[in-house]
Amino acid sequence: MMRTPWSWVPSLYFAEGIPYVLVMSVSVVLYKRLDVDNAAIALYTSLLYLPWVIKGGWSPLVDLVATKRRWITACQALLAVALLGVAGAVLTPMFFALTVALLATMAFVSATHDIAADGFYMLGLDAGQQAALVGVRSTFYRIAVIFGQGGVVVLAGVLEPRLGVPIAWATAFVAVAAVMAALSAYHGRALPRPAADMALPRGDGHSLWGDVGQTFAQFFQKPRLGALLAFLLLYRLAEAQLVKLVAPFLLDGRDRGGLGL
């Protein structure tokens, strides 16, 4: 059965944006509402950006292990489970260590999902469709950002006076987990099955890890590798640090009844 791209491209990129905004932006507000100090928030949430920076390092593994379609649905299901874990962790005395570990897991799974989703976009559409839907994928990714920074934070804020901060945020994360689980189930049915979407064959007598090792070896033989890695690691460093520091200090001003100036 032929599936129109409109039945899966918007939802796929909406699903791609949700974990990114939760890990990189919503977590900052969560920790501030749980009275974590600004220095710890800036340090640990900035480190969570690393998987998206280095995700190209394990993209060969994605191609070797399974189809991109299978990766997409599995990653979305794992993200739903991790979100439930965050919801439970915020209710414990060790919430900070537990949630950082779970958010780091989400970051790696989300980065892997990005690899699979972007690759599937190329396989599931012809060149004309890819060009026509570039704006659609960007729009729904941004809608996911609004959903996270707006909807999730607003939901938690509305519930805080009634339930208290920890339970309010746990409820918000459970709601997002339900959304991600629904997306995983939906994509299990809605995503097409392009013939080109298959795991790469492995050579005779070679293990999976041997093939991955060979791919990595070829990568590190690229010319000007040092400059390439420096660019990947540093080109958005200043932006990442600034974005992390804005929300905590704005919330400091809110808690004091002003802008803190």
Residue frames as qw, qx, qy, qz and C-alpha x, y, z in Angstrom:
[[0.000, 0.888, 0.460, 0.000, 0.00, 0.00, 0.00],
 [0.396, 0.457, -0.023, 0.796, 1.38, 3.41, -1.02],
 [0.375, -0.716, -0.423, 0.410, 1.68, 5.87, 1.85],
 [0.227, 0.887, 0.073, 0.396, 1.68, 9.60, 1.30],
 [0.501, 0.223, -0.420, 0.723, 4.71, 11.36, 2.84],
 [0.284, -0.512, 0.107, -0.804, 2.29, 13.59, 4.76],
 [0.842, -0.396, -0.259, -0.259, 1.24, 10.56, 6.80],
 [0.881, -0.306, -0.166, 0.320, 4.70, 10.12, 8.34],
 [0.506, 0.403, -0.140, 0.750, 7.17, 12.96, 7.62],
 [0.236, -0.701, 0.087, -0.667, 5.53, 15.52, 9.99],
 [0.822, -0.534, 0.004, -0.196, 5.13, 13.03, 12.83],
 [0.888, 0.063, -0.166, 0.424, 8.65, 11.64, 12.34],
 [0.384, 0.424, -0.197, 0.796, 10.29, 15.03, 12.73],
 [0.501, -0.669, 0.028, -0.548, 7.96, 15.99, 15.55],
 [0.934, -0.345, -0.075, 0.056, 9.21, 12.84, 17.32],
 [0.724, 0.266, -0.178, 0.611, 12.80, 13.79, 16.50],
 [0.069, 0.629, -0.144, 0.761, 12.47, 17.20, 18.14],
 [0.674, -0.648, -0.157, -0.318, 10.81, 16.14, 21.40],
 [0.860, -0.355, -0.153, 0.334, 13.74, 14.39, 23.14],
 [0.517, 0.326, -0.070, 0.789, 16.21, 17.07, 22.03],
 [0.161, -0.651, -0.007, -0.742, 14.21, 19.91, 23.55],
 [0.779, -0.583, -0.167, -0.157, 13.51, 17.95, 26.72],
 [0.845, -0.168, -0.130, 0.490, 17.16, 17.10, 27.30],
 [0.483, 0.248, 0.000, 0.840, 18.65, 20.42, 26.27],
 [0.103, -0.436, -0.038, -0.893, 16.07, 22.99, 27.42],
 [0.670, -0.529, -0.263, -0.449, 13.28, 21.59, 29.58],
 [0.798, -0.205, -0.438, 0.360, 15.78, 19.83, 31.87],
 [0.280, 0.264, -0.257, 0.887, 17.21, 23.24, 32.79],
 [0.438, -0.440, -0.033, -0.783, 13.82, 24.44, 34.03],
 [0.849, -0.310, -0.412, -0.113, 13.19, 21.12, 35.78],
 [0.683, -0.052, -0.434, 0.586, 16.43, 21.32, 37.73],
 [0.041, 0.330, -0.180, 0.926, 15.90, 24.95, 38.62],
 [0.624, -0.438, -0.160, -0.627, 12.45, 24.18, 40.01],
 [0.896, -0.288, -0.328, 0.083, 14.03, 21.35, 42.03],
 [0.368, -0.913, 0.176, -0.001, 16.52, 23.87, 43.53],
 [0.852, 0.025, 0.134, 0.506, 19.68, 22.63, 41.79],
 [0.214, -0.761, 0.088, 0.606, 22.30, 25.40, 41.71],
 [0.524, 0.799, -0.071, -0.286, 23.06, 27.21, 38.46],
 [0.001, 0.667, -0.720, -0.192, 26.65, 25.95, 38.14],
 [0.443, -0.050, 0.895, -0.019, 25.60, 22.29, 38.30],
 [0.618, 0.610, 0.414, -0.273, 22.76, 22.91, 35.84],
 [0.366, 0.828, -0.308, -0.292, 25.07, 24.59, 33.34],
 [0.134, -0.526, 0.829, 0.134, 27.77, 21.92, 33.61],
 [0.442, 0.036, 0.895, -0.052, 25.72, 18.75, 33.43],
 [0.593, 0.631, 0.431, -0.255, 23.08, 19.83, 30.94],
 [0.292, 0.800, -0.395, -0.345, 25.77, 21.20, 28.62],
 [0.209, -0.372, 0.893, 0.143, 27.54, 17.85, 28.66],
 [0.605, 0.315, 0.697, -0.220, 24.29, 16.22, 27.55],
 [0.512, 0.746, -0.090, -0.415, 24.71, 17.90, 24.16],
 [0.194, -0.552, 0.754, 0.299, 27.74, 15.74, 23.35],
 [0.574, 0.161, 0.799, 0.073, 25.88, 12.74, 21.81],
 [0.527, 0.784, 0.301, -0.132, 24.38, 14.95, 19.11],
 [0.069, 0.863, -0.417, -0.275, 27.82, 16.35, 18.32],
 [0.129, -0.471, 0.856, 0.172, 29.53, 12.98, 17.94],
 [0.792, 0.187, 0.443, -0.377, 26.62, 10.92, 16.61],
 [0.660, 0.616, -0.363, -0.229, 28.39, 10.40, 13.31],
 [0.062, -0.548, 0.826, -0.115, 30.84, 8.20, 15.19],
 [0.388, 0.006, 0.905, -0.176, 28.36, 5.33, 15.58],
 [0.628, 0.436, -0.025, -0.644, 26.25, 5.88, 12.46],
 [0.411, 0.341, -0.799, -0.278, 27.96, 2.88, 10.76],
 [0.096, 0.009, 0.938, -0.334, 26.63, 0.68, 13.55],
 [0.529, 0.365, 0.345, -0.684, 23.09, 1.81, 12.77],
 [0.602, 0.476, -0.402, -0.500, 23.48, 0.73, 9.17],
 [0.293, 0.319, -0.901, -0.021, 25.00, -2.62, 10.08],
 [0.192, -0.007, 0.855, -0.482, 22.62, -3.79, 12.79],
 [0.300, 0.518, 0.777, -0.196, 19.07, -3.27, 11.48],
 [0.224, 0.610, 0.489, 0.582, 16.87, -1.34, 9.11],
 [0.056, 0.173, -0.171, 0.968, 16.36, 2.36, 9.72],
 [0.554, -0.409, -0.351, -0.634, 12.64, 1.77, 10.08],
 [0.772, -0.359, -0.510, 0.121, 13.25, -0.66, 12.93],
 [0.439, 0.001, -0.349, 0.828, 15.70, 1.73, 14.57],
 [0.182, -0.361, -0.076, -0.911, 13.13, 4.53, 14.46],
 [0.693, -0.462, -0.332, -0.443, 10.34, 2.63, 16.20],
 [0.780, -0.238, -0.460, 0.350, 12.71, 1.00, 18.72],
 [0.329, 0.134, -0.263, 0.897, 14.34, 4.30, 19.65],
 [0.356, -0.427, -0.113, -0.824, 10.97, 5.98, 20.14],
 [0.799, -0.417, -0.403, -0.159, 9.85, 3.14, 22.41],
 [0.681, -0.109, -0.396, 0.606, 13.09, 3.36, 24.41],
 [0.072, 0.308, -0.111, 0.942, 12.65, 7.11, 24.75],
 [0.592, -0.501, -0.265, -0.573, 9.15, 6.55, 26.16],
 [0.829, -0.333, -0.405, 0.195, 10.59, 4.16, 28.75],
 [0.498, 0.079, -0.274, 0.819, 13.38, 6.61, 29.65],
 [0.195, -0.455, -0.058, -0.867, 10.83, 9.40, 30.10],
 [0.759, -0.505, -0.318, -0.262, 8.89, 7.22, 32.52],
 [0.759, -0.134, -0.361, 0.525, 12.17, 6.65, 34.33],
 [0.184, 0.299, -0.142, 0.925, 12.73, 10.40, 34.64],
 [0.502, -0.531, -0.217, -0.647, 9.20, 10.78, 35.98],
 [0.841, -0.429, -0.326, 0.047, 9.91, 8.24, 38.70],
 [0.664, 0.066, -0.285, 0.688, 13.39, 9.57, 39.44],
 [0.006, 0.524, -0.067, 0.849, 12.28, 13.13, 40.23],
 [0.675, -0.585, -0.156, -0.422, 10.31, 11.75, 43.17],
 [0.886, -0.216, -0.274, 0.305, 13.41, 10.26, 44.84],
 [0.416, -0.854, 0.103, 0.295, 16.06, 11.87, 47.07],
 [0.523, -0.311, 0.531, 0.590, 18.72, 10.95, 44.47],
 [0.556, 0.732, 0.363, -0.154, 16.79, 12.66, 41.70],
 [0.159, 0.871, -0.321, -0.335, 19.73, 14.63, 40.30],
 [0.228, -0.428, 0.836, 0.255, 22.12, 11.72, 39.68],
 [0.510, 0.274, 0.815, -0.019, 19.32, 9.48, 38.42],
 [0.474, 0.799, 0.286, -0.234, 17.80, 12.02, 36.06],
 [0.073, 0.782, -0.494, -0.373, 21.19, 13.04, 34.64],
 [0.330, -0.198, 0.900, 0.204, 21.90, 9.37, 33.87],
 [0.485, 0.506, 0.708, -0.081, 18.47, 8.92, 32.27],
 [0.329, 0.882, 0.029, -0.336, 18.75, 12.14, 30.27],
 [0.095, -0.610, 0.693, 0.373, 22.19, 11.06, 29.05],
 [0.423, 0.122, 0.890, 0.118, 20.63, 7.79, 27.92],
 [0.433, 0.752, 0.443, -0.228, 17.90, 9.75, 26.17],
 [0.119, 0.830, -0.316, -0.444, 20.51, 11.89, 24.44],
 [0.200, -0.337, 0.855, 0.340, 22.31, 8.86, 22.99],
 [0.405, 0.386, 0.829, 0.005, 19.06, 7.19, 21.95],
 [0.323, 0.842, 0.243, -0.358, 17.77, 10.43, 20.43],
 [0.022, 0.699, -0.531, -0.478, 21.01, 10.99, 18.49],
 [0.280, -0.048, 0.926, 0.248, 20.71, 7.43, 17.15],
 [0.386, 0.637, 0.639, -0.193, 17.08, 8.13, 16.23],
 [0.201, 0.829, -0.120, -0.508, 18.23, 11.22, 14.32],
 [0.123, -0.411, 0.791, 0.437, 20.67, 9.11, 12.28],
 [0.286, 0.253, 0.918, 0.105, 17.96, 6.61, 11.40],
 [0.301, 0.750, 0.475, -0.349, 15.24, 9.20, 10.74],
 [0.154, 0.770, -0.285, -0.550, 17.35, 11.36, 8.45],
 [0.122, -0.261, 0.878, 0.383, 18.55, 8.30, 6.57],
 [0.315, 0.418, 0.849, -0.066, 15.01, 6.97, 6.25],
 [0.277, 0.781, 0.161, -0.537, 13.87, 10.33, 4.88],
 [0.109, 0.589, -0.597, -0.533, 16.37, 9.91, 2.06],
 [0.112, -0.043, 0.972, 0.203, 15.34, 6.32, 1.36],
 [0.252, 0.487, 0.794, -0.263, 11.58, 6.75, 1.66],
 [0.320, 0.835, 0.203, -0.398, 11.25, 9.73, -0.69],
 [0.706, 0.432, 0.251, 0.501, 12.45, 10.51, -4.19],
 [0.428, -0.009, -0.036, 0.903, 14.59, 13.57, -4.88],
 [0.131, -0.483, -0.315, -0.806, 11.61, 15.79, -5.71],
 [0.613, -0.649, -0.415, -0.177, 9.73, 14.84, -2.56],
 [0.666, -0.306, -0.277, 0.621, 12.82, 15.37, -0.42],
 [0.230, 0.157, 0.060, 0.959, 13.20, 18.91, -1.74],
 [0.321, -0.537, -0.401, -0.669, 9.48, 19.69, -1.43],
 [0.696, -0.602, -0.379, -0.100, 9.25, 18.53, 2.19],
 [0.519, 0.160, -0.401, 0.737, 12.38, 20.18, 3.61],
 [0.183, -0.390, 0.142, -0.891, 10.27, 22.99, 5.02],
 [0.774, -0.383, -0.290, -0.413, 7.72, 20.54, 6.43],
 [0.811, -0.143, -0.460, 0.332, 10.32, 18.57, 8.38],
 [0.298, 0.207, -0.325, 0.873, 11.85, 21.77, 9.77],
 [0.404, -0.434, -0.070, -0.803, 8.43, 23.15, 10.72],
 [0.836, -0.386, -0.306, -0.243, 7.36, 20.08, 12.65],
 [0.672, 0.004, -0.452, 0.586, 10.73, 19.88, 14.38],
 [0.042, 0.281, -0.220, 0.933, 10.15, 23.46, 15.56],
 [0.641, -0.429, -0.229, -0.594, 6.62, 22.58, 16.63],
 [0.828, -0.235, -0.470, 0.197, 8.18, 19.89, 18.83],
 [0.388, 0.139, -0.359, 0.837, 10.43, 22.55, 20.36],
 [0.331, -0.367, 0.009, -0.869, 7.38, 24.69, 21.12],
 [0.802, -0.329, -0.419, -0.271, 5.60, 21.64, 22.51],
 [0.736, -0.139, -0.476, 0.460, 8.49, 21.00, 24.89],
 [0.273, 0.081, -0.269, 0.920, 9.48, 24.50, 25.93],
 [0.366, -0.240, -0.056, -0.898, 5.87, 25.65, 25.98],
 [0.752, -0.265, -0.383, -0.466, 3.45, 22.81, 26.52],
 [0.752, -0.146, -0.582, 0.274, 5.46, 20.62, 28.89],
 [0.276, 0.077, -0.415, 0.863, 6.72, 23.53, 30.99],
 [0.400, -0.278, -0.050, -0.872, 3.27, 25.11, 31.13],
 [0.780, -0.276, -0.500, -0.257, 1.67, 21.82, 32.15],
 [0.627, -0.126, -0.562, 0.524, 4.16, 21.38, 34.98],
 [0.072, 0.161, -0.238, 0.955, 3.71, 25.01, 36.03],
 [0.562, -0.332, -0.239, -0.719, -0.06, 24.68, 36.17],
 [0.825, -0.270, -0.493, -0.064, 0.18, 21.51, 38.25],
 [0.433, 0.241, -0.555, 0.668, 2.84, 22.75, 40.68],
 [0.287, -0.339, 0.317, -0.838, 0.49, 24.70, 43.01],
 [0.835, -0.180, -0.092, -0.512, -1.84, 21.71, 43.24],
 [0.975, -0.010, -0.217, 0.039, 0.57, 18.77, 43.37],
 [0.565, -0.698, 0.325, 0.297, 3.91, 20.22, 44.41],
 [0.225, 0.751, -0.501, -0.365, 6.98, 20.58, 42.21],
 [0.195, -0.307, 0.916, 0.171, 8.20, 16.94, 42.03],
 [0.468, 0.349, 0.802, -0.127, 4.81, 15.36, 41.34],
 [0.431, 0.782, 0.102, -0.438, 3.89, 18.08, 38.85],
 [0.195, 0.672, -0.618, -0.357, 7.03, 17.48, 36.81],
 [0.306, -0.090, 0.947, 0.035, 6.66, 13.70, 37.10],
 [0.525, 0.550, 0.576, -0.300, 3.14, 14.02, 35.70],
 [0.373, 0.798, -0.202, -0.429, 4.39, 16.17, 32.81],
 [0.016, 0.499, -0.827, -0.259, 7.05, 13.60, 31.91],
 [0.439, 0.178, 0.873, -0.113, 4.53, 10.78, 32.05],
 [0.524, 0.705, 0.271, -0.394, 2.37, 12.73, 29.60],
 [0.285, 0.733, -0.505, -0.357, 5.30, 13.14, 27.20],
 [0.249, -0.242, 0.935, 0.069, 6.15, 9.45, 27.58],
 [0.555, 0.433, 0.667, -0.245, 2.60, 8.63, 26.48],
 [0.459, 0.796, -0.092, -0.384, 3.02, 10.87, 23.43],
 [0.081, 0.611, -0.750, -0.240, 6.32, 9.20, 22.50],
 [0.402, 0.006, 0.913, -0.070, 4.86, 5.71, 22.97],
 [0.579, 0.616, 0.420, -0.328, 1.93, 6.65, 20.74],
 [0.342, 0.786, -0.373, -0.355, 4.32, 7.93, 18.08],
 [0.157, -0.385, 0.900, 0.132, 6.29, 4.68, 18.21],
 [0.499, 0.285, 0.803, -0.161, 3.11, 2.63, 17.75],
 [0.503, 0.758, 0.152, -0.387, 1.89, 4.92, 14.97],
 [0.218, 0.725, -0.566, -0.327, 5.17, 4.79, 13.06],
 [0.396, -0.160, 0.903, 0.037, 5.19, 1.02, 13.34],
 [0.524, 0.518, 0.673, -0.063, 2.16, 1.12, 11.03],
 [0.331, 0.894, 0.137, -0.269, 2.56, 4.38, 9.09],
 [0.144, -0.687, 0.555, 0.446, 6.19, 4.28, 7.95],
 [0.809, 0.469, -0.226, -0.272, 6.64, 2.87, 4.45],
 [0.815, -0.308, 0.453, 0.190, 8.93, -0.06, 3.74],
 [0.441, 0.787, -0.343, -0.262, 11.30, 1.11, 1.02],
 [0.976, 0.158, -0.101, 0.109, 13.24, -1.70, -0.63],
 [0.476, 0.614, -0.383, 0.499, 16.50, 0.20, -0.09],
 [0.417, -0.656, 0.386, -0.497, 16.03, 0.19, 3.70],
 [0.966, -0.097, -0.236, 0.031, 18.04, -2.82, 4.74],
 [0.588, -0.712, 0.329, 0.198, 20.97, -3.54, 7.02],
 [0.372, 0.733, -0.541, -0.177, 24.27, -3.51, 5.18],
 [0.982, 0.016, -0.189, 0.019, 25.64, -6.99, 4.50],
 [0.426, -0.760, 0.486, 0.064, 28.70, -8.02, 6.46],
 [0.476, 0.573, -0.647, -0.160, 31.63, -9.66, 4.75],
 [0.936, -0.088, -0.339, -0.037, 32.30, -13.39, 5.13],
 [0.764, -0.047, -0.400, 0.504, 34.33, -14.21, 8.21],
 [0.134, 0.327, -0.239, 0.904, 33.95, -10.77, 9.72],
 [0.199, -0.526, -0.729, 0.389, 32.13, -10.03, 12.93],
 [0.002, 0.910, 0.374, 0.177, 29.86, -7.04, 13.41],
 [0.395, -0.865, 0.074, 0.301, 32.43, -5.31, 15.59],
 [0.607, -0.147, 0.455, 0.635, 35.14, -6.06, 13.06],
 [0.308, 0.622, 0.499, 0.519, 33.13, -4.26, 10.37],
 [0.200, -0.960, -0.195, -0.031, 32.49, -1.32, 12.69],
 [0.588, -0.612, 0.224, 0.479, 36.17, -1.18, 13.61],
 [0.542, 0.170, 0.491, 0.660, 37.14, -1.10, 9.95],
 [0.113, 0.831, 0.406, 0.363, 34.72, 1.76, 9.34],
 [0.390, -0.904, -0.019, 0.174, 36.16, 3.73, 12.23],
 [0.648, -0.311, 0.355, 0.598, 39.69, 3.10, 10.99],
 [0.406, 0.474, 0.480, 0.617, 38.76, 4.49, 7.59],
 [0.115, -0.940, -0.285, -0.145, 37.19, 7.53, 9.24],
 [0.492, -0.804, 0.132, 0.307, 40.32, 8.37, 11.21],
 [0.625, -0.041, 0.436, 0.646, 42.39, 8.20, 8.05],
 [0.297, 0.861, 0.371, 0.180, 40.55, 11.19, 6.58],
 [0.469, 0.301, -0.078, 0.827, 42.72, 14.21, 5.73],
 [0.071, -0.381, 0.175, -0.905, 42.67, 17.16, 8.17],
 [0.529, -0.444, -0.721, -0.059, 40.77, 15.08, 10.71],
 [0.359, -0.306, -0.480, 0.740, 41.86, 17.28, 13.62],
 [0.110, 0.034, -0.078, -0.990, 40.35, 20.40, 12.07],
 [0.474, -0.280, -0.634, -0.544, 37.16, 18.49, 11.28],
 [0.533, -0.423, -0.696, 0.229, 36.76, 17.24, 14.85],
 [0.217, -0.219, -0.302, 0.902, 37.57, 20.68, 16.30],
 [0.263, -0.120, -0.299, -0.909, 34.85, 22.21, 14.15],
 [0.547, -0.356, -0.698, -0.295, 32.29, 19.57, 15.16],
 [0.532, -0.401, -0.611, 0.428, 33.04, 20.01, 18.86],
 [0.289, -0.345, -0.230, 0.863, 33.42, 23.79, 19.05],
 [0.067, 0.292, 0.428, 0.853, 31.30, 25.50, 16.39],
 [0.416, -0.633, -0.388, -0.525, 28.24, 25.80, 18.66],
 [0.539, -0.191, -0.611, 0.548, 30.02, 25.90, 22.01],
 [0.029, 0.029, -0.225, 0.973, 29.33, 29.57, 22.75],
 [0.516, -0.237, -0.334, -0.753, 25.66, 29.27, 21.80],
 [0.689, -0.270, -0.672, -0.015, 25.24, 26.15, 23.93],
 [0.399, -0.155, -0.546, 0.720, 26.74, 27.82, 26.99],
 [0.151, -0.086, 0.046, -0.984, 24.66, 30.99, 26.60],
 [0.601, -0.267, -0.485, -0.576, 21.38, 29.15, 26.11],
 [0.628, -0.255, -0.698, 0.231, 22.04, 27.08, 29.21],
 [0.310, -0.146, -0.450, 0.825, 22.63, 30.12, 31.40],
 [0.207, -0.290, -0.205, -0.912, 19.67, 32.25, 30.32],
 [0.612, -0.447, -0.525, -0.389, 16.81, 30.25, 31.86],
 [0.615, -0.352, -0.565, 0.423, 18.31, 29.69, 35.34],
 [0.236, -0.104, -0.217, 0.941, 19.03, 33.38, 35.84],
 [0.336, -0.301, -0.329, -0.830, 15.63, 34.42, 34.54],
 [0.669, -0.446, -0.578, -0.141, 14.05, 32.00, 37.00],
 [0.465, -0.193, -0.455, 0.734, 16.23, 33.45, 39.77],
 [0.070, -0.101, -0.009, -0.992, 14.66, 36.81, 39.03],
 [0.548, -0.361, -0.516, -0.550, 11.18, 35.26, 39.00],
 [0.648, -0.366, -0.628, 0.230, 11.73, 33.65, 42.39],
 [0.326, -0.227, -0.336, 0.854, 12.82, 37.00, 43.85],
 [0.159, 0.779, 0.520, -0.311, 9.82, 38.75, 42.38],
 [0.189, 0.868, -0.157, -0.431, 11.77, 40.65, 39.72],
 [0.794, 0.579, -0.178, 0.041, 14.29, 40.31, 36.96],
 [0.855, -0.346, 0.034, 0.383, 17.27, 40.09, 39.26],
 [0.518, 0.585, 0.023, 0.624, 18.88, 43.22, 37.78]]
